[in-house]
Amino acid sequence: MPTSCSVVQIRDAERRALAAGRRLMPLAGAAAARFVAARIRPGTVVLALAGPGNNGGDALEAATGLRAMGHDVRVLLPSGAQQLPADAARAYAGWLEAGGETWPALPPGFVPELVIDGLFGIGLNRQLGADWQALVDTVNAWGVPVLALDVPSGIDADTGAALGRPIQARWTLSFIARARGLERPGPGRDACGVSEVDTLGVEIAPAA
């Protein structure tokens, strides 16, 4: 497998896996939960940031997994659940069924000990909107460890360009493959921290 891939290559591999009946979101969420659990002590307050797409679904699955392990996890879902795509909506339902707590906005004075960034993944191709940028700025100002899922929110996954002021992650866990924007010198590589990959058992097709 190449060290990094384009968004088109990753999406193609994802489509083929889904067509073969693989459910990737629970696998991604479980991988993220294991990653976090290996790096925190019992009682650590974790905040999962769930955006409006499937990256948010991965964060919801991770939150559910961590809660099942006994960790103190909250979910911030700023855009609400109404527009979530089908897989992410199932992840949201699973979080609620597990008794998880969901916030539309941050409570005053709340600061977690670790953040899971599932706001925007490899599909982001425009500048962060003002409200999303304000949230990212708040997270960065906390100075707590952040695990970004796939790419730090606010980074163009293909080019590594900053689409505003991106999340500054301590770790980035990419699923299927590492987006090439995280390897190129520039904001993407600077924002991702330690870059890890979990292939979820999905193979990238060889280049034509």
N, C-alpha and C positions, 0 to 999 in steps of 0.2 A: 504494500500500500504506500502511496506517496506520503511525504511528511505533512503536506497540506493539500487542500482541494478547493475548487471553486464552489460557490453556492449551487450552481447548476449540477455539479457532480454529486454533491451531498443530497440535494433534493431528488435526484434521479435514483440514488441508492435507497432513499427513504421510500419513494413511491414503489419501487420493486419489492421492498420488504413488506410494506403494507398490503400490496396486492397478493403476496404469498401468505397473508393471514397473520403476520407478526403484529403484535400490539406493542409499539415502541414506547409510548408515553409512560406506561407503568415501569418499564425497564429503565428508562432514563431517570424517572423519579426515584426509583430504588437505588440506582447508582449514586445519585446526588445525596440521598439520605445516608448511605454508607460512608460517603466521602466526608460529610459533615460530622457524623457520629464518631468517626475515628479521630476527630480533631477538637472535640469539646468534652467538657466534664458534665456529669449529671447536674441538672438545674440551670444550665446555660440558657439564657433567653434568646431565642432565634426568631427573626422576622423574615418571612418569605414574601418577597415582592412579586405579585402575580399580575402580569400585563394582560392585554386583551386577546392574545393569540395563543398558539400552542406552547410557546416558551412559558407563558403563565401556567399552562396545564402541567408542564414538567415541574414547576415550582410547587404547585398544589399537591402533586403526587409525592414530592420530596417531603413536604410538610406533613402529609398524612403518615408517611413512613417514619419520620422522626417522632411524631406524636405517639405512634404505636410502640416505639422504643422507650417511651417515658420522658421524652424531652419537652421542654416548655416552648411551644411554637405558636406564633401568631401569623396570620396572613393578612396582608394589605392588598385589596383588590380595588384599585381606584376607579376603574371603568365599569364596575359592576359585572354581574354574571350573565346579563341578558344577551350579550353579543358574543359570548365565547363560542368558538368552533366546537364541533361535536365531541371530540376527544377531550378537550379541555373542560367542557361542561360535565362530562362524566367524572373527571378528576375533581371538579368542584363539588359534585354531588357526593363523592366518596369522602371528601374532607368534612362536609357537613354531617354525613352519617357517622363519622368517627367522633363527632362532638367538637370539631374544630371551631375556632373563633375567627370571624372575618371582619375586617374593618374597611370602610370606604375611605377613611382618612386617618392620618396619624394622630393619636391622642396627644394633647399638650404634655410636654416634658418626657415623653417616652423615648428611651434610647435602648436598643437591644445590644446584646453582646456579640452577635454574628448576624449577618444578612445574607440571604440567598437572593440573588438578582435574577428574576425571571420576567423582567419587564418586556424586553425586546430581544429577539434572537437574530438569526442570520438573515431574516427577511427585511430588516429595517433598511430603508434606502432614502430616507428624508430626514431633515432636521428634527430633533426632538421638539415637540410642542412646549409651550411655556409652562404648563402645569407639570408635565413629565420632567422638564428640565429642573424645575423647582424641587421636585422630589429627589432627583439624582443629586442635586447640590446639597440637600439636607443629609442624604446618606453619606456623601463624601465628607461633609463637615463633621459627622460623628467620629470618623477615624477608627471605626471598628472593622474587624476582618469581614471581607465580602467574598462569597463564592458566586461567580458569574456562571450562568448556564449557557453553553455554546459560545457566546461572545459577550463582553461587557456591554450593557445597554448604552447606546449612543455611538457605537462603532459600526462602520460599514464593513461587513464580513469579508467582502471580496477585496477591497482596496486598503482596508485598515485606516481609512480616513475617519476623523471625528465628525459626527453629525450633531454638533453642539459640544457640551462639556460632558464626557462620558463617565460612567461609573469607573471608579478606580478599584480594581479587584485585587485581592491577595492571591486568589486562585481563579482559574477559569477551567471548567470541566466541559469539554466539547464532546458531543455525541455523534457517533458514526465516524466523523473525521474532523480534524482541525481546519477551520476556515483559513484560507491563505492570508487574509488580512491580519491575522495574529502573528504571522511570521515575518512580514515585511517591516523594515524599520519605520517607525512612526507612531502615531497615537494608538493604533491597535495593539501593537506589541508592548507599548508602554503601559497601557491600561489593564492588560490581562493578568499581570502577575505571573505566577507559576502556571504554565499551560499543561493541562492533562487531557487525555482522550480516553473515552470508553466507547468502543465500536458498537456496543450492544449486539455483537455478533453479526453485524451487517457489513457486507463487502462493497467496496467501491468498484464500479466497472472499470476495466482497463481503458485508457485513452485510445480513441480510434486512430 
